Amino acid sequence: MNRSLLNRSPTELIAMATGRRGAAAYADAHRLVEKPGLRKLADAGSAEIREICQGMTPRAIQRLMAGVEIGLRIAERTTCPESAWRTDH
């Protein structure tokens, strides 16, 4: 794991995951941390994210959702027996 990411705030990580830079990216990421929150971000659809972050492009939303999905799969793998975890999700 890249240890430098451990010191990053959730806002910074979300901005990085979208592939966007600058103040607008951080403002949108902050809104996502505040509005749905990290736990509910996984359940948010692209329409909800777009409503919260009007400046976020569909591609940025897709990148963010892909990162969230990877995190969910890793979490599932660490809490479930390995035989229950599939790689073809």
Sine and cosine of phi, psi and omega as CSV:
sin_phi,cos_phi,sin_psi,cos_psi,sin_omega,cos_omega
0.00,0.00,0.59,-0.81,0.05,-1.00
-0.96,0.27,0.96,-0.28,-0.07,-1.00
-0.89,0.45,-0.42,0.91,0.01,-1.00
-0.92,0.40,-0.38,0.92,0.04,-1.00
-0.97,0.26,-0.39,0.92,0.00,-1.00
-0.89,0.46,-0.47,0.88,-0.03,-1.00
-1.00,0.02,0.00,1.00,-0.04,-1.00
-1.00,0.07,0.56,-0.83,0.06,-1.00
-0.97,0.25,0.33,-0.94,0.09,-1.00
-0.83,0.56,-0.61,0.79,0.03,-1.00
-0.87,0.49,-0.72,0.69,0.01,-1.00
-0.89,0.45,-0.67,0.74,-0.02,-1.00
-0.91,0.42,-0.65,0.76,0.03,-1.00
-0.91,0.42,-0.71,0.70,0.03,-1.00
-0.86,0.51,-0.68,0.74,0.02,-1.00
-0.90,0.44,-0.66,0.75,-0.04,-1.00
-0.90,0.44,-0.50,0.87,-0.01,-1.00
-0.98,0.22,-0.30,0.95,-0.03,-1.00
0.99,0.15,0.13,0.99,-0.01,-1.00
-0.99,-0.11,0.33,-0.94,0.01,-1.00
-0.73,-0.68,0.29,-0.96,0.12,-0.99
1.00,-0.09,0.03,-1.00,-0.08,-1.00
-0.88,0.48,-0.63,0.78,-0.02,-1.00
-0.90,0.43,-0.62,0.78,0.02,-1.00
-0.90,0.44,-0.68,0.73,0.00,-1.00
-0.94,0.33,-0.58,0.82,0.04,-1.00
-0.91,0.42,-0.69,0.72,0.04,-1.00
-0.89,0.45,-0.70,0.72,0.01,-1.00
-0.88,0.48,-0.65,0.76,0.03,-1.00
-0.89,0.46,-0.66,0.75,0.04,-1.00
-0.88,0.47,-0.61,0.79,0.03,-1.00
-0.92,0.38,-0.60,0.80,0.04,-1.00
-0.92,0.38,-0.62,0.79,-0.05,-1.00
-0.98,0.18,-0.71,0.71,-0.16,-0.99
-0.98,0.20,-0.95,0.32,0.03,-1.00
-0.98,0.19,-0.47,0.88,-0.06,-1.00
1.00,0.09,0.31,-0.95,-0.07,-1.00
-0.89,0.45,-0.67,0.75,-0.03,-1.00
-0.91,0.42,-0.57,0.82,-0.04,-1.00
-1.00,-0.03,-0.13,0.99,-0.01,-1.00
-0.87,0.49,-0.58,0.82,0.00,-1.00
-0.90,0.44,-0.49,0.87,-0.01,-1.00
-1.00,0.01,-0.21,0.98,-0.02,-1.00
-0.95,0.32,0.69,-0.73,0.07,-1.00
-1.00,0.00,0.13,-0.99,-0.03,-1.00
-0.89,0.45,-0.54,0.84,0.01,-1.00
-0.91,0.41,-0.65,0.76,0.01,-1.00
-0.92,0.39,-0.66,0.75,0.02,-1.00
-0.90,0.44,-0.67,0.74,0.00,-1.00
-0.90,0.43,-0.58,0.82,0.03,-1.00
-0.92,0.40,-0.65,0.76,-0.01,-1.00
-0.96,0.27,-0.63,0.78,-0.09,-1.00
-0.85,-0.52,0.99,0.16,-0.10,-0.99
-0.91,0.42,-0.33,0.94,0.01,-1.00
-1.00,0.03,-0.05,1.00,-0.06,-1.00
-1.00,0.09,0.78,-0.63,-0.01,-1.00
-0.97,0.23,0.34,-0.94,0.07,-1.00
-0.83,0.55,-0.59,0.80,0.02,-1.00
-0.91,0.41,-0.66,0.75,0.03,-1.00
-0.90,0.43,-0.64,0.77,0.04,-1.00
-0.90,0.43,-0.67,0.74,0.02,-1.00
-0.89,0.46,-0.67,0.74,0.04,-1.00
-0.88,0.47,-0.70,0.71,0.01,-1.00
-0.88,0.47,-0.73,0.68,-0.02,-1.00
-0.91,0.42,-0.55,0.83,0.06,-1.00
-0.91,0.41,-0.68,0.74,0.04,-1.00
-0.89,0.45,-0.65,0.76,0.04,-1.00
-0.90,0.45,-0.69,0.73,0.00,-1.00
-0.89,0.46,-0.65,0.76,0.06,-1.00
-0.87,0.50,-0.71,0.70,0.03,-1.00
-0.86,0.51,-0.66,0.75,0.03,-1.00
-0.90,0.44,-0.66,0.75,0.00,-1.00
-0.92,0.39,-0.61,0.79,0.06,-1.00
-0.91,0.42,-0.69,0.72,0.02,-1.00
-0.88,0.47,-0.67,0.75,0.03,-1.00
-0.88,0.47,-0.65,0.76,-0.03,-1.00
-0.92,0.40,-0.56,0.83,-0.03,-1.00
-0.99,0.13,-0.27,0.96,-0.01,-1.00
-0.96,-0.29,-0.19,0.98,-0.01,-1.00
-0.92,-0.40,0.42,-0.91,0.11,-0.99
-0.87,0.50,0.56,-0.83,-0.07,-1.00
-0.85,0.53,-0.55,0.83,-0.02,-1.00
-0.92,0.40,-0.36,0.93,0.00,-1.00
-1.00,0.05,-0.18,0.98,-0.06,-1.00
-1.00,-0.07,0.82,-0.58,-0.01,-1.00
-0.96,-0.27,0.53,-0.85,0.04,-1.00
-1.00,-0.07,-0.08,1.00,-0.06,-1.00
-0.98,-0.21,0.44,0.90,0.02,-1.00
-0.81,0.58,0.00,0.00,0.00,0.00
